[in-house]
Each structure stands twice: as C-alpha cells, then as structure tokens.
C-alpha cells in the first residue's frame, strides 16, 4: 500500500491511502486481546514472531498493514494451536 503525505500547519506526516481496510484495526485488537488473555508481553510475542516490538504495537493499534504470513507468525507466537483469528463479530 502506498503512503500518502498529508500537509498541515505542523508539518507533514504519513497517512494511509484512502482505501485502508476497516478490518485491519479489528484484527489488531483481536491479536492484542488474545495476547493479553494469555498473559503474554508484547516483546515476548514479537521476539517469537520474528518482528520488532514496535511493529507488533503498530499492528495491534491498526497502524500497520502486515502480510498474512506476519499475522500467522504472531498467532503462532501467541498460541501454537491457533490457525486463524476468530471470525470478526458483526456489529448491529
């Protein structure tokens, strides 16, 4: 995904392209919830998944757009028995 630049009075900052997936932040929150349910620290999961703690933080906050293989590595680091994230909940 290409990055776009946004200019403001404070200077320029990176922002996502307008076609950002709405599921991305939800998946990040689900990863964080799974990690916290198991009492795991962000740094430990990141190390096992082969990514930086900063990258995991950005994924959990929905600020990064990782590859499916990265999501899979994070899931395996959280719980080797997990094959996929639980289905997204439908909002009414």
N, CA, C and O of each residue as an XYZ file, in Angstrom:
368
protein
N       0.840     -1.159      0.000
C       0.000      0.000      0.000
C       0.896      1.235      0.000
O       1.820      1.341      0.806
N       0.622      2.145     -0.888
C       1.417      3.361     -0.961
C       1.053      4.302      0.170
O      -0.093      4.339      0.618
N       2.022      5.051      0.622
C       1.798      6.057      1.648
C       1.490      7.382      0.964
O       2.065      7.708     -0.074
N       0.595      8.125      1.546
C       0.291      9.454      1.049
C       0.839     10.449      2.064
O       1.022     10.105      3.231
N       1.096     11.649      1.640
C       1.587     12.674      2.557
C       0.485     13.670      2.818
O      -0.218     14.100      1.904
N       0.345     14.028      4.063
C      -0.646     15.000      4.478
C       0.112     16.216      4.983
O       0.993     16.084      5.832
N      -0.211     17.377      4.485
C       0.452     18.598      4.914
C      -0.466     19.382      5.831
O      -1.655     19.538      5.557
N       0.093     19.866      6.911
C      -0.674     20.664      7.857
C       0.212     21.780      8.379
O       1.380     21.891      8.007
N      -0.355     22.598      9.239
C       0.404     23.709      9.811
C       1.588     23.196     10.629
O       2.595     23.892     10.764
N       1.475     21.999     11.169
C       2.542     21.429     11.990
C       3.630     20.764     11.148
O       4.661     20.368     11.693
N       3.435     20.634      9.877
C       4.414     19.966      9.020
C       3.760     18.820      8.279
O       2.535     18.765      8.170
N       4.567     17.906      7.771
C       3.988     16.786      7.027
C       4.061     15.526      7.872
O       4.969     15.353      8.684
N       3.099     14.661      7.667
C       3.061     13.398      8.400
C       2.539     12.321      7.473
O       1.805     12.603      6.526
N       2.919     11.096      7.747
C       2.468      9.970      6.927
C       1.039      9.607      7.294
O       0.676      9.566      8.470
N       0.244      9.346      6.286
C      -1.118      8.869      6.492
C      -1.379      7.738      5.505
O      -0.679      7.608      4.501
N      -2.351      6.952      5.783
C      -2.687      5.831      4.913
C      -3.476      6.313      3.701
O      -4.116      7.364      3.718
N      -3.405      5.514      2.666
C      -4.209      5.783      1.478
C      -5.681      5.618      1.851
O      -6.002      4.958      2.839
N      -6.550      6.201      1.081
C      -7.973      6.219      1.415
C      -8.635      4.844      1.364
O      -9.734      4.683      1.894
N      -8.005      3.856      0.747
C      -8.613      2.531      0.631
C      -8.236      1.592      1.771
O      -8.283      0.373      1.606
N      -7.866      2.137      2.914
C      -7.473      1.340      4.076
C      -8.621      0.415      4.498
O      -9.775      0.833      4.590
N      -8.282     -0.822      4.744
C      -9.267     -1.817      5.147
C      -9.793     -1.516      6.544
O      -9.026     -1.179      7.446
N     -11.109     -1.638      6.716
C     -11.691     -1.421      8.036
C     -11.481     -2.629      8.939
O     -11.605     -2.504     10.157
N     -11.168     -3.792      8.382
C     -10.940     -4.989      9.189
C      -9.583     -4.936      9.883
O      -9.407     -5.554     10.933
N      -8.642     -4.226      9.327
C      -7.282     -4.189      9.855
C      -7.222     -3.805     11.335
O      -6.587     -4.524     12.107
N      -7.861     -2.692     11.775
C      -7.815     -2.365     13.202
C      -8.487     -3.412     14.074
O      -8.063     -3.642     15.207
N      -9.544     -4.056     13.553
C     -10.245     -5.088     14.317
C      -9.326     -6.276     14.548
O      -9.266     -6.808     15.657
N      -8.608     -6.697     13.510
C      -7.670     -7.818     13.671
C      -6.592     -7.476     14.682
O      -6.205     -8.323     15.487
N      -6.111     -6.260     14.650
C      -5.098     -5.833     15.608
C      -5.616     -5.911     17.031
O      -4.915     -6.369     17.933
N      -6.852     -5.460     17.229
C      -7.449     -5.531     18.576
C      -7.635     -6.978     19.006
O      -7.449     -7.314     20.175
N      -8.006     -7.848     18.041
C      -8.168     -9.267     18.379
C      -6.837     -9.884     18.781
O      -6.771    -10.651     19.742
N      -5.782     -9.556     18.056
C      -4.452    -10.073     18.406
C      -4.065     -9.626     19.811
O      -3.569    -10.418     20.612
N      -4.295     -8.358     20.099
C      -3.950     -7.824     21.416
C      -4.758     -8.525     22.508
O      -4.211     -8.883     23.551
N      -6.062     -8.721     22.271
C      -6.906     -9.391     23.251
C      -6.434    -10.826     23.505
O      -6.382    -11.270     24.652
N      -6.093    -11.546     22.439
C      -5.585    -12.915     22.593
C      -4.279    -12.928     23.391
O      -4.086    -13.759     24.279
N      -3.398    -12.000     23.059
C      -2.105    -11.925     23.758
C      -2.312    -11.632     25.242
O      -1.692    -12.264     26.098
N      -3.179    -10.679     25.539
C      -3.425    -10.305     26.934
C      -4.154    -11.405     27.706
O      -3.882    -11.609     28.889
N      -5.083    -12.120     27.048
C      -5.790    -13.241     27.691
C      -4.810    -14.303     28.173
O      -5.026    -14.948     29.198
N      -3.740    -14.471     27.424
C      -2.749    -15.488     27.766
C      -1.626    -14.940     28.650
O      -0.690    -15.662     28.994
N      -1.726    -13.663     29.015
C      -0.751    -13.057     29.919
C       0.626    -12.876     29.301
O       1.632    -12.886     30.010
N       0.678    -12.710     27.974
C       1.957    -12.565     27.279
C       2.317    -11.103     27.092
O       1.449    -10.254     26.890
N       3.600    -10.826     27.160
C       4.098     -9.468     26.937
C       4.315     -9.254     25.449
O       4.637    -10.183     24.708
N       4.133     -8.011     25.029
C       4.300     -7.653     23.627
C       5.696     -8.015     23.113
O       5.833     -8.551     22.013
N       6.718     -7.726     23.898
C       8.092     -8.004     23.493
C       8.358     -9.489     23.296
O       9.073     -9.881     22.374
N       7.780    -10.315     24.168
C       7.977    -11.764     24.058
C       7.315    -12.317     22.791
O       7.900    -13.141     22.087
N       6.096    -11.859     22.511
C       5.383    -12.316     21.314
C       6.115    -11.851     20.064
O       6.278    -12.619     19.115
N       6.555    -10.601     20.058
C       7.272    -10.060     18.900
C       8.546    -10.860     18.628
O       8.844    -11.186     17.479
N       9.289    -11.171     19.675
C      10.527    -11.933     19.525
C      10.246    -13.309     18.918
O      10.941    -13.732     17.994
N       9.231    -14.007     19.431
C       8.876    -15.329     18.904
C       8.373    -15.256     17.462
O       8.588    -16.175     16.672
N       7.696    -14.142     17.127
C       7.145    -13.988     15.779
C       8.191    -13.493     14.788
O       7.955    -13.511     13.579
N       9.332    -13.055     15.281
C      10.396    -12.587     14.398
C      10.193    -11.163     13.892
O      10.669    -10.804     12.815
N       9.480    -10.353     14.682
C       9.275     -8.952     14.326
C       9.677     -8.084     15.518
O       9.912     -8.595     16.613
N       9.755     -6.792     15.303
C      10.113     -5.899     16.406
C       8.879     -5.630     17.271
O       7.740     -5.790     16.831
N       9.138     -5.218     18.505
C       8.044     -4.872     19.405
C       7.268     -3.675     18.848
O       6.044     -3.609     18.964
N       7.986     -2.742     18.250
C       7.342     -1.569     17.662
C       6.388     -1.992     16.540
O       5.294     -1.442     16.416
N       6.801     -2.965     15.726
C       5.943     -3.454     14.645
C       4.676     -4.095     15.206
O       3.581     -3.861     14.694
N       4.822     -4.899     16.252
C       3.655     -5.534     16.866
C       2.724     -4.477     17.458
O       1.504     -4.586     17.340
N       3.285     -3.482     18.080
C       2.486     -2.391     18.639
C       1.674     -1.713     17.541
O       0.482     -1.461     17.714
N       2.314     -1.419     16.417
C       1.624     -0.756     15.305
C       0.531     -1.657     14.717
O      -0.525     -1.168     14.316
N       0.780     -2.957     14.666
C      -0.222     -3.899     14.164
C      -1.423     -3.930     15.110
O      -2.569     -3.869     14.664
N      -1.161     -4.024     16.411
C      -2.245     -4.073     17.388
C      -3.089     -2.803     17.383
O      -4.288     -2.854     17.654
N      -2.479     -1.684     17.081
C      -3.206     -0.407     17.033
C      -3.881     -0.169     15.688
O      -4.640      0.789     15.542
N      -3.614     -1.033     14.693
C      -4.201     -0.867     13.379
C      -3.466      0.148     12.524
O      -4.016      0.640     11.538
N      -2.226      0.468     12.887
C      -1.444      1.460     12.151
C      -0.500      0.839     11.134
O       0.182      1.560     10.405
N      -0.451     -0.475     11.074
C       0.436     -1.165     10.132
C      -0.403     -2.147      9.309
O      -1.450     -2.616      9.755
N       0.067     -2.439      8.133
C      -0.622     -3.343      7.215
C       0.286     -4.534      6.918
O       0.897     -4.600      5.852
N       0.377     -5.485      7.872
C       1.307     -6.605      7.698
C       0.800     -7.643      6.705
O      -0.380     -7.684      6.358
N       1.720     -8.467      6.268
C       1.378     -9.593      5.392
C       0.660    -10.666      6.205
O       0.751    -10.709      7.432
N      -0.047    -11.518      5.497
C      -0.744    -12.628      6.148
C       0.258    -13.517      6.886
O      -0.049    -14.038      7.958
N       1.443    -13.693      6.322
C       2.460    -14.522      6.979
C       2.881    -13.921      8.319
O       3.231    -14.653      9.245
N       2.849    -12.603      8.427
C       3.183    -11.954      9.700
C       2.080    -12.202     10.718
O       2.359    -12.510     11.876
N       0.818    -12.067     10.286
C      -0.292    -12.398     11.187
C      -0.167    -13.836     11.668
O      -0.349    -14.113     12.854
N       0.141    -14.748     10.760
C       0.287    -16.158     11.107
C       1.406    -16.363     12.123
O       1.249    -17.127     13.075
N       2.530    -15.687     11.925
C       3.659    -15.805     12.856
C       3.278    -15.289     14.240
O       3.671    -15.866     15.254
N       2.511    -14.200     14.279
C       2.074    -13.651     15.569
C       1.131    -14.624     16.259
O       1.255    -14.866     17.459
N       0.183    -15.186     15.504
C      -0.738    -16.165     16.079
C       0.010    -17.362     16.645
O      -0.297    -17.833     17.740
N       0.992    -17.852     15.895
C       1.780    -18.996     16.367
C       2.577    -18.640     17.619
O       2.768    -19.483     18.496
N       3.039    -17.399     17.705
C       3.783    -16.963     18.890
C       2.858    -16.851     20.104
O       3.273    -17.120     21.231
N       1.614    -16.457     19.872
C       0.645    -16.343     20.968
C       0.205    -17.722     21.433
O       0.197    -18.010     22.630
N      -0.160    -18.570     20.484
C      -0.628    -19.916     20.817
C      -0.423    -20.817     19.599
O      -1.102    -20.646     18.587
N       0.505    -21.776     19.685
C       0.786    -22.647     18.541
C      -0.430    -23.439     18.045
O      -0.424    -23.920     16.912
N      -1.458    -23.581     18.864
C      -2.653    -24.318     18.453
C      -3.580    -23.476     17.574
O      -4.488    -24.015     16.941
N      -3.360    -22.165     17.532
C      -4.215    -21.292     16.718
C      -3.809    -21.359     15.258
O      -2.624    -21.293     14.931
N      -4.787    -21.489     14.389
C      -4.544    -21.484     12.947
C      -5.026    -20.197     12.309
O      -4.532    -19.799     11.254
N      -5.997    -19.538     12.947
C      -6.568    -18.314     12.385
C      -7.206    -17.504     13.503
O      -7.495    -18.021     14.581
N      -7.417    -16.235     13.224
C      -8.139    -15.393     14.172
C      -9.592    -15.829     14.209
O     -10.123    -16.323     13.214
N     -10.236    -15.647     15.356
C     -11.671    -15.936     15.397
C     -12.402    -15.052     14.389
O     -11.892    -13.993     14.022
N     -13.592    -15.466     13.934
C     -14.336    -14.650     12.969
C     -14.610    -13.259     13.527
O     -14.789    -13.079     14.731
N     -14.640    -12.280     12.626
C     -14.954    -10.917     13.034
C     -16.407    -10.848     13.476
O     -17.290    -11.410     12.828
N     -16.651    -10.153     14.586
C     -18.020    -10.007     15.067
C     -18.759     -8.988     14.205
O     -18.210     -7.947     13.844
N     -20.002     -9.300     13.884
C     -20.830     -8.394     13.100
C     -21.471     -7.383     14.034
O     -22.066     -7.755     15.045
N     -21.351     -6.104     13.696
C     -21.988     -5.090     14.532
C     -23.401     -4.813     14.021
O     -23.643     -4.763     12.815
N     -24.314     -4.637     14.951
C     -25.724     -4.440     14.577
C     -26.008     -2.994     14.273
O     -27.141     -2.644     13.941
